[in-house]
């Protein structure tokens, strides 16, 4: 390779650092300006998810300012016509100035904390539930990519600096440039900064998972003169679930299976809308709570309302909302003429809007699989399963999957 070609290669590799930095900053600025007010103006978006995304967007502002002031403006000065050795030396000096370990951590800490909360919140959502939300946000904010690609971009950018600098360092070593020593130091510094950000992200993920913001506590007094105690409140889909002892047969509102147990608290019950579920099912419930903590009814997001009518039941029937038996001799409860949902009269205003049973309940759990048919052979790969129902009375059997092809 001639000297001219080597100089051209160095110029392209240095310019790649500047161009990718400029693209990153512009992409981040576009997302922040679009999402700052646009996220809150999407009425179909869940309140919890909207809050988490807004917090991450707000925390991205210091990250944007840091990359713009410390890197982009300085890298732009290296884009002019100058000797290859001088260009590489200036690039090395820019990254050597970032030797302070707390520099990246100071600007990234708040962003990583809120991003960890966001990822923990979305882990509880199924792919079928999350995909329409991602498409809705992308279309509403007129983004070129999904919002997840913008949110994770700063972490990916820090990890890319050592790769870009190693490419420049290789060119410097091939030409025996005096800037090679500085570039080696700059590469080590950015590798160290990448490790700092990686460790910070892992620490935040572990802390959020251990703390689990879906579980809080409330202070209760069980009897007069007794000491106060703290009850765990498990939050999911705006429900406030607490452990409950059911003194009569009760069925789960999510998987529709019986809630087993005699002595201990068998399941969870929402303190607001009184819906009952298994302890294993509360994270996967498919509908939001319909009542606020002050007792007022929330405006339903469903456009279709139930058409309830009084019904006589000639065999034991359980409420589709609270799971308790409909008691009485005649007209024990109400049945929807559209979806055939059976409820108590007291549960009429608390039940979710009229939706198909397959969307309201999840009888057999969730399964993620891939089916391939090739040369008259069917190959099925099972990747993941969630909330599979136990096949025995006590619920201690190992879960299994049985697939039937009709």
C-alpha positions as CSV (number, residue, x, y, z in Angstrom):
1,X,0.0,0.0,0.0
2,X,1.4,3.4,-1.0
3,X,1.9,6.2,1.5
4,X,-1.0,8.1,-0.1
5,X,-3.4,5.2,0.3
6,X,-2.3,4.8,4.0
7,X,-3.0,8.5,4.6
8,X,-6.4,8.1,3.0
9,X,-7.2,5.1,5.1
10,X,-6.2,7.0,8.3
11,X,-8.4,9.9,7.2
12,X,-11.4,7.6,6.6
13,X,-11.0,5.9,10.0
14,X,-10.6,9.2,11.9
15,X,-13.6,10.6,10.0
16,X,-15.6,7.5,10.9
17,X,-15.3,8.4,14.6
18,X,-16.5,11.9,13.9
19,X,-19.4,10.9,11.6
20,X,-20.7,8.2,13.9
21,X,-20.5,10.6,16.9
22,X,-22.4,13.2,14.9
23,X,-25.1,10.7,13.8
24,X,-25.4,9.5,17.4
25,X,-25.9,13.1,18.8
26,X,-28.4,14.0,16.1
27,X,-30.3,10.8,16.6
28,X,-30.4,11.4,20.4
29,X,-31.5,15.1,19.9
30,X,-34.3,14.1,17.5
31,X,-35.6,11.5,20.0
32,X,-35.5,13.8,23.0
33,X,-37.3,16.6,21.2
34,X,-40.0,14.2,19.8
35,X,-40.5,12.3,23.0
36,X,-40.4,15.1,25.6
37,X,-44.0,16.0,25.1
38,X,-45.2,13.4,22.6
39,X,-45.1,10.5,25.0
40,X,-47.6,12.1,27.4
41,X,-50.0,12.8,24.5
42,X,-50.5,9.1,23.6
43,X,-53.8,8.3,25.3
44,X,-53.6,4.5,24.6
45,X,-50.3,4.2,26.5
46,X,-50.2,2.6,30.0
47,X,-49.6,5.1,32.7
48,X,-46.7,3.1,34.3
49,X,-44.9,2.6,30.9
50,X,-45.5,6.3,30.0
51,X,-43.9,7.4,33.2
52,X,-40.9,5.1,32.8
53,X,-40.2,6.2,29.2
54,X,-40.6,9.9,30.2
55,X,-38.0,9.5,33.0
56,X,-35.5,7.9,30.6
57,X,-36.0,10.7,28.1
58,X,-35.5,13.3,30.8
59,X,-32.3,11.5,31.9
60,X,-30.9,11.5,28.3
61,X,-30.4,15.3,28.3
62,X,-27.2,15.3,30.4
63,X,-25.9,12.4,28.2
64,X,-26.6,14.4,25.1
65,X,-24.9,17.5,26.4
66,X,-21.8,15.5,27.5
67,X,-21.3,13.9,24.1
68,X,-21.9,17.2,22.3
69,X,-19.5,19.3,24.4
70,X,-16.8,16.8,25.3
71,X,-16.5,14.9,22.0
72,X,-18.5,16.1,19.0
73,X,-17.2,19.7,19.0
74,X,-13.6,18.6,19.6
75,X,-13.7,15.9,17.0
76,X,-15.1,18.3,14.4
77,X,-11.8,20.2,14.6
78,X,-9.9,17.1,13.5
79,X,-12.0,16.8,10.4
80,X,-10.1,19.5,8.5
81,X,-7.1,19.1,6.1
82,X,-4.0,18.3,8.2
83,X,-1.1,15.8,8.4
84,X,-2.2,12.2,9.3
85,X,0.1,12.0,12.3
86,X,-1.2,15.3,13.7
87,X,-4.8,14.2,13.1
88,X,-4.3,10.9,15.0
89,X,-2.5,12.7,17.8
90,X,-5.3,15.2,18.2
91,X,-7.9,12.4,18.3
92,X,-5.8,10.6,20.9
93,X,-5.6,13.7,23.1
94,X,-9.4,14.1,23.0
95,X,-10.0,10.6,24.4
96,X,-7.0,10.8,26.8
97,X,-8.7,13.8,28.5
98,X,-11.5,11.4,29.5
99,X,-9.2,9.5,31.9
100,X,-11.3,10.5,34.9
101,X,-13.2,7.3,35.9
102,X,-16.1,9.2,37.3
103,X,-16.6,11.4,34.2
104,X,-18.8,9.0,32.2
105,X,-20.4,7.6,35.4
106,X,-21.4,11.1,36.5
107,X,-23.4,11.8,33.3
108,X,-24.7,8.3,32.7
109,X,-25.8,7.3,36.3
110,X,-29.3,8.8,36.2
111,X,-29.9,7.5,32.7
112,X,-28.8,4.0,33.5
113,X,-31.0,3.9,36.7
114,X,-34.1,4.9,34.8
115,X,-33.3,2.7,31.9
116,X,-33.0,-0.3,34.3
117,X,-36.4,0.6,35.7
118,X,-37.9,0.7,32.2
119,X,-36.4,-2.6,31.1
120,X,-37.6,-4.3,34.4
121,X,-41.1,-2.9,33.7
122,X,-41.3,-4.2,30.2
123,X,-40.0,-7.7,31.2
124,X,-43.4,-8.3,32.7
125,X,-45.1,-7.7,29.3
126,X,-45.6,-10.4,26.7
127,X,-44.3,-9.9,23.2
128,X,-47.8,-9.9,21.8
129,X,-48.7,-7.1,24.3
130,X,-45.5,-5.1,23.8
131,X,-45.2,-5.1,20.0
132,X,-48.3,-2.9,19.3
133,X,-47.2,-0.5,22.0
134,X,-43.8,-0.1,20.3
135,X,-45.4,0.4,16.9
136,X,-47.8,2.9,18.4
137,X,-45.0,5.0,19.9
138,X,-42.9,4.9,16.7
139,X,-45.9,6.1,14.6
140,X,-47.0,8.7,17.1
141,X,-43.5,10.3,17.5
142,X,-42.7,9.8,13.8
143,X,-39.5,7.9,14.6
144,X,-37.4,6.1,12.0
145,X,-36.7,3.3,14.4
146,X,-38.4,1.8,17.5
147,X,-38.0,3.8,20.7
148,X,-36.0,0.9,22.2
149,X,-33.2,1.5,19.7
150,X,-32.9,5.1,20.9
151,X,-33.0,4.3,24.6
152,X,-30.2,1.7,24.4
153,X,-28.0,3.8,22.0
154,X,-25.9,5.6,24.7
155,X,-24.7,2.4,26.3
156,X,-23.9,0.9,22.9
157,X,-22.0,4.1,21.9
158,X,-19.6,3.9,24.8
159,X,-18.8,0.2,24.0
160,X,-18.0,1.2,20.4
161,X,-15.3,3.7,21.1
162,X,-12.5,1.1,21.8
163,X,-13.4,-0.6,18.5
164,X,-13.0,2.6,16.5
165,X,-9.8,3.6,18.3
166,X,-8.3,0.2,17.7
167,X,-8.8,0.6,14.0
168,X,-7.0,3.9,14.0
169,X,-4.3,2.4,16.3
170,X,-3.7,-0.3,13.7
171,X,-3.2,2.2,11.0
172,X,-0.8,4.2,13.2
173,X,1.3,1.1,13.9
174,X,1.4,0.1,10.2
175,X,2.9,3.6,9.4
176,X,5.1,3.7,12.5
177,X,3.4,6.9,13.5
178,X,4.6,8.7,16.8
179,X,0.9,9.0,17.7
180,X,0.6,5.2,18.2
181,X,1.6,5.4,21.9
182,X,-1.1,8.0,22.6
183,X,-3.7,6.0,20.7
184,X,-2.9,2.9,22.7
185,X,-3.4,4.9,25.9
186,X,-6.6,6.4,24.6
187,X,-7.9,2.9,23.7
188,X,-7.1,1.6,27.2
189,X,-8.9,4.6,28.8
190,X,-12.1,4.0,26.7
191,X,-12.0,0.2,27.4
192,X,-11.9,1.2,31.1
193,X,-14.8,3.6,30.7
194,X,-16.8,0.9,28.8
195,X,-16.2,-1.5,31.7
196,X,-17.4,1.2,34.2
197,X,-20.6,1.7,32.2
198,X,-21.1,-2.0,31.9
199,X,-20.7,-2.6,35.6
200,X,-22.9,0.4,36.4
201,X,-25.7,-1.1,34.2
202,X,-25.4,-4.6,35.8
203,X,-25.5,-3.1,39.3
204,X,-28.6,-1.1,38.4
205,X,-30.3,-4.2,36.9
206,X,-29.5,-6.3,40.0
207,X,-30.6,-3.6,42.3
208,X,-34.0,-3.0,40.6
209,X,-34.6,-6.8,40.3
210,X,-33.8,-7.3,44.0
211,X,-35.8,-4.3,45.1
212,X,-38.7,-5.1,42.7
213,X,-40.8,-2.0,42.6
214,X,-43.9,-4.0,42.0
215,X,-43.8,-5.0,45.7
216,X,-44.4,-2.3,48.4
217,X,-45.8,-2.4,51.9
218,X,-48.8,-1.0,53.6
219,X,-49.4,-0.6,57.4
220,X,-52.4,-2.4,58.8
221,X,-53.9,-3.2,62.2
222,X,-55.6,-6.6,62.3
223,X,-57.4,-6.1,65.6
224,X,-58.0,-3.5,68.2
225,X,-55.1,-3.3,70.7
226,X,-52.8,-5.3,68.4
227,X,-49.5,-4.1,67.1
228,X,-49.3,-2.5,63.7
229,X,-47.8,-4.8,61.0
230,X,-46.7,-4.3,57.4
231,X,-48.5,-6.1,54.5
232,X,-46.8,-6.6,51.2
233,X,-48.6,-5.0,48.2
234,X,-47.7,-6.6,44.9
235,X,-48.4,-4.2,42.0
236,X,-49.3,-5.3,38.5
237,X,-51.5,-3.5,35.8
238,X,-52.5,-0.9,38.4
239,X,-53.7,-3.7,40.8
240,X,-52.7,-3.7,44.5
241,X,-52.5,-7.4,45.4
242,X,-52.1,-8.6,49.0
243,X,-52.0,-12.1,50.3
244,X,-55.4,-13.4,51.2
245,X,-56.9,-16.4,53.0
246,X,-60.0,-17.5,51.2
247,X,-62.5,-19.1,53.5
248,X,-64.6,-20.5,50.6
249,X,-63.9,-22.0,47.2
250,X,-62.3,-19.4,44.9
251,X,-61.1,-19.5,41.3
252,X,-58.3,-17.5,39.7
253,X,-59.5,-14.6,37.5
254,X,-56.5,-15.1,35.2
255,X,-56.0,-18.8,34.6
256,X,-59.5,-19.8,35.7
257,X,-58.0,-22.7,37.8
258,X,-59.0,-23.4,41.4
259,X,-57.0,-21.6,44.1
260,X,-55.8,-24.5,46.3
261,X,-54.9,-24.4,50.0
262,X,-56.3,-24.8,53.5
263,X,-54.3,-23.2,56.3
264,X,-52.1,-20.6,54.7
265,X,-53.0,-17.6,52.6
266,X,-53.7,-19.3,49.3
267,X,-53.6,-16.4,46.8
268,X,-53.7,-12.7,46.1
269,X,-56.6,-10.3,46.1
270,X,-56.7,-6.7,44.8
271,X,-57.5,-4.2,47.5
272,X,-59.2,-1.9,45.0
273,X,-61.3,-4.1,42.6
274,X,-61.4,-7.3,44.7
275,X,-60.1,-9.5,41.8
276,X,-58.6,-12.8,43.0
277,X,-55.6,-14.6,41.5
278,X,-53.0,-17.2,42.2
279,X,-49.7,-16.0,43.6
280,X,-48.0,-17.3,40.4
281,X,-50.5,-15.4,38.2
282,X,-50.5,-11.9,39.4
283,X,-47.6,-10.7,37.2
284,X,-49.4,-12.0,34.0
285,X,-52.9,-10.6,34.6
286,X,-54.2,-9.2,31.3
287,X,-56.4,-6.3,32.3
288,X,-55.9,-3.1,34.4
289,X,-57.5,-2.4,37.7
290,X,-60.9,-0.6,37.3
291,X,-61.0,1.2,40.7
292,X,-58.8,3.8,42.2
293,X,-57.4,3.7,45.7
294,X,-60.1,6.2,46.9
295,X,-62.9,3.9,45.7
296,X,-63.9,5.8,42.5
297,X,-64.4,3.9,39.2
298,X,-61.8,4.5,36.5
299,X,-63.0,5.4,33.0
300,X,-62.8,2.1,31.1
301,X,-60.5,2.0,28.1
302,X,-62.7,-0.6,26.4
303,X,-65.2,0.8,24.0
304,X,-67.6,-2.1,24.3
305,X,-69.6,-2.3,27.6
306,X,-71.2,-5.5,29.0
307,X,-74.9,-6.2,28.6
308,X,-75.7,-7.8,31.9
309,X,-79.0,-9.5,32.7
310,X,-80.1,-11.5,35.8
311,X,-79.6,-15.2,35.4
312,X,-80.8,-18.4,37.2
313,X,-78.0,-20.9,37.7
314,X,-78.8,-24.6,38.1
315,X,-75.3,-25.8,39.0
316,X,-72.5,-24.2,41.1
317,X,-71.2,-21.2,39.2
318,X,-68.4,-18.9,40.3
319,X,-67.9,-15.2,39.6
320,X,-65.6,-14.4,36.7
321,X,-64.2,-11.4,38.6
322,X,-63.7,-12.2,42.3
323,X,-63.8,-16.0,41.8
324,X,-66.3,-16.6,44.6
325,X,-69.4,-18.8,44.3
326,X,-72.6,-17.2,43.2
327,X,-74.9,-17.9,46.2
328,X,-78.7,-18.2,46.2
329,X,-81.6,-20.2,44.9
330,X,-82.8,-17.9,42.1
331,X,-81.2,-15.1,40.2
332,X,-77.9,-15.6,41.9
333,X,-75.9,-13.3,39.6
334,X,-75.6,-11.5,36.3
335,X,-74.6,-12.8,32.9
336,X,-73.3,-10.8,30.0
337,X,-75.4,-11.5,26.8
338,X,-72.4,-10.8,24.6
339,X,-69.4,-12.6,26.3
340,X,-71.4,-14.9,28.8
341,X,-69.4,-13.6,31.7
342,X,-70.9,-14.4,35.1
343,X,-70.5,-12.0,38.0
344,X,-72.0,-10.9,41.3
345,X,-74.1,-7.8,41.4
346,X,-71.5,-6.1,43.6
347,X,-68.8,-6.9,40.9
348,X,-70.8,-5.5,38.0
349,X,-69.1,-2.1,38.1
350,X,-65.6,-3.5,38.8
351,X,-65.3,-6.0,36.0
352,X,-63.2,-5.1,32.9
353,X,-64.9,-4.2,29.6
354,X,-66.5,-6.8,27.4
355,X,-63.7,-8.6,25.7
356,X,-63.3,-12.3,24.5
357,X,-62.4,-14.8,27.2
358,X,-59.1,-15.6,25.4
359,X,-58.0,-12.0,26.0
360,X,-59.3,-11.8,29.5
361,X,-58.1,-15.1,30.8
362,X,-55.0,-17.2,30.3
363,X,-55.9,-20.8,31.1
364,X,-52.8,-22.6,29.9
365,X,-50.1,-20.0,30.4
366,X,-47.8,-18.7,27.7
367,X,-45.4,-20.5,25.4
368,X,-42.9,-19.2,22.8
369,X,-42.2,-21.7,20.0
370,X,-41.1,-21.9,16.4
371,X,-42.7,-24.2,13.9
372,X,-40.9,-25.3,10.7
373,X,-42.4,-27.5,8.0
374,X,-39.9,-29.0,5.5
375,X,-40.3,-31.9,3.2
376,X,-43.4,-33.1,4.9
377,X,-41.8,-32.9,8.3
378,X,-42.8,-30.7,11.1
379,X,-40.1,-29.4,13.5
380,X,-41.1,-27.6,16.7
381,X,-38.7,-25.7,18.9
382,X,-39.9,-24.6,22.3
383,X,-37.9,-21.6,23.5
384,X,-39.7,-20.3,26.6
385,X,-42.8,-21.0,28.7
386,X,-44.4,-18.8,31.4
387,X,-47.0,-19.5,34.1
388,X,-47.8,-23.1,33.1
389,X,-50.6,-24.5,35.3
390,X,-49.7,-27.4,37.6
391,X,-51.2,-30.7,36.7
392,X,-51.7,-31.9,40.3
393,X,-53.9,-30.8,43.2
394,X,-51.2,-29.4,45.4
395,X,-49.4,-27.4,42.7
396,X,-45.9,-28.9,43.3
397,X,-45.5,-31.0,40.2
398,X,-42.9,-30.0,37.5
399,X,-44.5,-28.0,34.7
400,X,-44.6,-29.6,31.3
401,X,-45.8,-28.8,27.8
402,X,-48.0,-31.0,25.6
403,X,-48.5,-30.0,22.0
404,X,-51.2,-31.5,19.8
405,X,-51.3,-31.0,16.1
406,X,-54.8,-31.3,14.5
